Amino acid sequence: MSTGSVIECLENIQASQLGSRRSIYVYLPAGYAEQIDRYYPVLYVHAGQRAFGPSSPGNETWQLDLAADELISAGRIEPIIIVAIAHVRPVTRNEFYHYVDAEQEALGIGGSGIEYEHFIVHELKPMIDRQYRTQRDRDNTGLLGSSAAALCTLHIGMRHPDVFGKLIMMSPYFVDAQLDEQASNGLREKDMYRLPDTIPDVQMWVDIGDTEGLFLPEQVRRVVQEMLHRGADVKKLAYFEQPGACHQEADWGARVYLPLLYMFGQAGQPVSLELYGRDVIGLKGGMQVRVQARLRYDHGLSLTLLSGAYVSSHPEVLQVLADGMLIPHAAGSAVITMQFGALTAARSYRVIPELTPVVQVCMQAEFASSFASTEQREESIYGGMGMKLMHTGDGHYEGCYRIPRDSGFSFRFTRGFRQFETDRDGNPIANRVFRAAESMSLHYNIQAWGSTSAKAKIGGSPK
């Protein structure tokens, strides 16, 4: 009888050029100890201290081992080895940044992505290949990361396509976005990524949630389109937008089975096609709207299609391009139909006189009456993604912001780095969530401030 999966910990592994040591966690699938003639594909995962194990407030994980166990036991993916690389928190240098200084996130922090890349390619992978029964070729070796670690995955993969043939980038930090009152879209954007002139022949998964604040789906999709323009094979580049998903471990872990299916599963058969997303477009105002098309397969995979065979019932009212972009010509309504093989989906869209790309969100926060009167009043607090609220007196904070229409936010108030709000007993609270479909005013009560360990217990989705 074969044993179940196990996770081994390799401690104090030296990264020579980084001058640091770290733990490496190695997931071995069920049956590894008995099937001694079998060799396995390998997936390397950044921020590995959050890859495995149970998830709890203050220690959220992806529960990647549970996802792999379920998929492997059901025969939906082949057995794989997962190597989770613990992240060394930056003091002076952040190992996830290759080209753009990590000062984008914290002043005084530089990037050491090249040195981290050297550790993975020239020290860690050879060690894993010696110690475990691995399939060492590029087509059976992958990299997975989220946020800044997804940016790192892109850069390592572009520089070493001979080593890594599978790249999984979840909620990638491709674009740094800050609120900017003067910008037409409400944002000041800076590209964090670099692409080669020609994209190498690798398999890629790129995804994003639509409730990740200023991590916008359109930013990520723009980079994906640039990859295609630079020669990426559309048959090897998967893209997915997850409605209601936030920028946190719980949401990445909830959908990580999708890239695992894509990279290590069998090709399934399409079974359903759905058009979704905003269905009201402005004739004027500058708000761009795109048809969202989601394709589902019989083995559980879902993809957001980047192009397709679209038809408008009234092109004189609303034209649709191959990439799903909608071009309004007159006020009125039209039905957009898409066909993918034998599948067809349709959705009604309405063109109104005007729709602006930004809305105004005003936010008020005040201390609850139970809040200790002796608690220090900060001059300002933050509501996430640069939303700074100023103290207006007597424990009240206010701020108004121009933000991209339809952007979704999931946050907790903070008064400093990881100094999150809690409930009155000091326990973690659920994220506050809103979607900026229209201009709005929001009011919140703050119960108490927690320590750096106070983390969200759960995420949330807009209604």
N, C-alpha and C positions, 0 to 999 in steps of 0.2 A: 504494500500500500504506500503510495507516494506521500511525502510530507507536504504540508501547506507552505505558502510563501514565507520567507524569512527576511529580516532586515539586519544586515551586519554593519557595524560601525568601525571604520578605520580612523583611528585617532592620530592627531598631531602630524598630519601630512604636510610636508614642507613645500611651499611655493618659493623657489629660489630667487626669482627676480622681484617678487613682492616682499620678500623678507618676512613672511608670515606663515603660520601653521593653522590648520583647520581640520575639522572632522569631515569625513566623507561617509555617506550612508548608502549602502548598496542593497537594493531590493532584488532578491532572487526568487523567481516564480516557483509555484508548486511543482514538485518533481525534479527540481534542479539537482538535488543530491543523488537521486537514483538514476537519472538518465545521463550517465557519464559520457556517452558518446555524442550528446547533443550540444550544439553551439547556438548562441542566442544573439539576436540584435540588441543593441545597447542605446538607451536614451539618457543623455546627460542633462541634468536639471540644475539651473542656477537657484540661489537662495534655498539650498537644500535643507536647511534647518526647519523649514516650514512645509516640506514635501509630504512627510509621512506622519502617521499616528493620529490619535484622537484630537479633535478640535475643541477648544474651550475658550471662554473669555480671557483675553490676555495672552493666548497661545493659539491663534487661529492657524490651521494648516489646510493644505489642499486635500488631505486624505487620499493621496495619489495611489497608495498601496491598495486601498479598498477599491478604487476605480479599476486598477489593473487586475486585481483578483477577480472581480465580477466579470470583466470582459474576457479574460483568459478562460475562466471556468465555463463560461457560456459558449466558448469557441468563436467569439466575435473578433478577437485578435489573436495573433500568434503569441506564445510566451516570450517575454522580453526581460532583460536586465535593466534596472533603472539605477543610475548613479547620481545621487543628490549631493551637490557641492555646497557646503555651508558657506554663507557669505560673511566676509569679515567687514564689519561696519567701518565706514570711512572715518578716519581721523584727519588725515591731510590729503588722502587720495581715494577716489571711488573707482573700484575695479570694473564697474559696468560701463564706463565712459572711455571710448577710444579717441574721439576727435574733439568734442566740445567739452569744455571744462565743466565739471560737476558743480561749479559755482552757480549754475542755473538753479540748483536746489539749496545750496548752503555756501555762504561766503567762505573763502579760504580753502575750499576743497577742490583739488585737481583731479585729473583722470589718470587711471593706470590700467586701462583696458588692454593695451598691448602686452603688458606684463602678465595680466590675468589670462589672456589668450595663450601666451607661451606656457603657462602652468598647465592648462587643460590639454593643449595639443602635444606638448613635448615631455610632460612629466606625468600627469594624471592618466591620460589615455594609455600610454605604454604600460603603466603600472597595472591598470585594470585588465588590459589584454594579457598580461603575464599571469595574473592571479586568478582570473575567471575564464570560463569557456565562452568567449565572445566571437561573434562574426565581425571581423575587423575592417571590412571594406566599407567605403563611403555610403553605399546604398543601404547598409544595415546599421548606420551610426547616426544618431540624431542629437539635436540640442533643443531644449525647451526653456523659455523664460517669459516672465510677465513684466510689464511696465519698463523700467530702465534695463532690466535683465533681458527683455525682448529686444530692445535696441542693441544690446551686447550680442545677442544671438544673431541678429542680422549682420553685424559687422564681422563677427568671427566666421559666419557661414559664407559671406561674400569673399573673405580673404583666404578661406581654406575649403573650397568646394571639393577638394580631393580627399578631405578627411570627413566632412559632415555632409551627407546627402539629404538629410531631413531636418528642416528648420521649423520649429513651432514658436510663433510669436503671438502671445496673448496680451491684449490691451497695450500695444507697444507705445513707448514714449518717443514716437517719431517727431513730434512737434511740441515745442514748449509754447504754451499759450498763457498770456496774462491779460487780465481785463484792461481795456483801453477805451476811455470815453470818446476819444477822437476818431477811432477806427470805424469804418463803415459797418463792419461785422461785430463791433464791440470787443475785438481782440487784437493784441499785439502778438504775432506768431514768429517763431524762430525754428528753422529746421534743425533737428538734432542728428539726423542721419546722413550717411553718404552712400551712394550707390556707384558701382563700377559702370563704365560705359556700356558694357554688355553683361547682363545678368547670367551667371553660370547655370548650368543644367542641374538644378537641385529641386527637390520637392519642398514646397512651402505651405504652411498654414498660417493665416493672419486673421485675427478676430478682434472684436471690440464690443463692449456693451454700450447701450444708448443712454445710460444713467451714470456716466463717469465724469460729470462736470465738464471741464474744459478739455478733457480727452474726447474729442468729437469723432464720430464715425466718418464724417466727410474728410477729415484730415488723414485718417488711416486709409480710406479708400483712394484718396488722391495719390498716396505713395504706392499703393498696389497698382493703380493704373500706370504710374511712372515705371514700375517694374515691367509691366507688360510692354510698354513702349520701348523698353531697353532690351527686349528679347526674351523675357521670361515666358516659359511655355504655359499657356492658359490651362492645359490639361494637368499641369503639375503645381498650380497655384490655387489654393482654396481660400475663400474669404467668407467670413460669417459675422453678421451683426446679431447680437443677443438682446432682444427687448427687455428692459427692466434690470439689466445687469449693472452692478456697481464696480468700482475699482478697488477690489479687496479679495483676499484669499478665498473666502467662502464662495464667491461667485466664479472665480477661476476654477476652483475645485469642482463646482457643480457642473461645469461644461467641459472639463478636461477630457472626458471620454470621447468627445467629438474629434479632436486632433489625433487621439490614440487610434480611433477607428480609421481615420483617414490615412494615417501613416503605416499602421501595422495590421489593418483588417483587410478583408476581401472586398472587392468592388461589388456593391449592391445594385439593386434595380430601383430607379426612381418610382415613387408611388404617389406623391402629391406635390402640387405646385400652388403657391399662395402669393397674392399681391397684398401688401400691407403698408402701413405708414401714413404720413400726412396725405389727405385727399382734397385739400383746399389750396389753391394756387393763386397768387396775385398777378394781375395783368401788369401792374406797376409796383415799384417799391424795392425790387432787387432781391427778393427772397427766392432762392433757387430750390426747387423741389425735384426729387428723383423717385421714380417707382422703386419700391423695395420688393424683390422677388425671392421667395424662400422655397428651396427645393428639398424635399425629404426623401430618404431612401429606405428600403425595407429593412435594412440592418441597423437603422437608428441614426445614420449620419444626416446632418442638415447643413445646407450651404446657402449663402446669399449669392445669387447669380450676378455677375459683373456685366453681362450683356445678354441680349436675347432678341427673339423675333417678336417685336411689339407692333401692335396696330391700334390706331385711334379711330373711334367711330365718327368723330367730327374733327378732322385735322385742321379745319379752318378755325376751330375754337382752341384746340389743344393738340399740339404736335408732340410726338415722343421719339427720342433718338434711340439708337441701338444700345447705349449704355444706361437707358432708363431715364435720362434727363428729360423733364417736361418743359416745353416751350409754349407759353400761352400766347394766343393771338387775339382773342376776343372773350368778353364775359359770357359765361354759359356753362354747359356741362358736356362731358364726353366720357365714354367708356373705353378704357385701355384694356386690350386683350393681349396676353402673351401665350405663346405655344412653345413647349419644350418636348420634343419627341411626340408621344401620344398624349401628353398632358396639356391641358389648357386652363388658364385662370383669367378672370376678368375683375375689374374694379371700376367704380364710378368716381370721377373727379369733377370738381367744381372750380371754375375760374371766377374770382371776385375782382373788383376794380383795383385793389391795392393790398399788398402784404409786405411789411418791412422785415428785414432779416434779423432785427434785434427787438427785444422788448425790455421794459423797465421793471425790475423787481426791487421793491422796497421791503426791508427786513427790520423788524423790531424784536428785541430780546430784553427781558427783564428778570431780575432775580425773584424767585418765588418768595412769598411772605415768610416761609419757614427758613429761608436762608439766613445764616447768622449775621446779625447787624454789624458784627466786628470784622467780617470778612473784608479783606482789602479789595477796593474797587480799582480794576484796571482801567487805564485810559482808553484802551481799545481791546476788542476781542475779535475772533475770526469765525466766520461761518463756512469756511471751506473755499478753496480755489480763488483766493485773493479777495474774498468778501469781508472787508474790514468794517466793523461796526464801532462807532465812537460813543464814548460815555457822554450822555446828555444830562446826567444828574439823577440822584436817587435810585441808582441801580438800573437805569434804563440805557439801552444801547440802540443806535439806529444807523442805517446805511441804505443807500439806493444805488443800483448798478444797472448798466446796460449790458445785457448778455444775449448770446445767440438764441433766437427763437427755437423752441423744441428741445433745447439742451436739458438734460436731466441731472439732478444733483442729489447726492447722498452724503450726509455729513453729520458731524457732531460739533458743537461749539468748542473752541479751544482758546486758551489765554496765553499760549506759548507752545513750544515744540512738544507735542504729544501730551500736553496738559489738558485732557478732555473733560467735558462735563460728565457728571454721573447722576444717578438718582440720589435722593436725600440720604440714603444709607451708604453711599459710596460705591454702589454697584454699577457695572457697565450698563449703558442703555442702548436701545436700538437706534440706528441711524435715522435722522430726519430726512425725508425725501420729498422733493417737489420737481415738477416739470414745467419749464417756462414756455408754455404754449401761447400764453397771452401775458400782457402786463398784469402784475399782481402785487398785493401787499400781504406780507406774512408776519405773524406774531407768535413768539415762542416764550416759554418760561424756562429758566435755568434753575435746577434744583440745587446743584452743588458742583464744586470742582473736584476732580480726582487727581491721582498721581500719574506718573508716566506709564504705569501699568494698566490704567483704565482704558479698556478697548471696547469696541462695539460688540455686543453679544450676538446680534443678528444684523443683517442688512435690511433692505426694504425695496419695494417697487412702487412707482407712482400708481395712483388709481386710474 
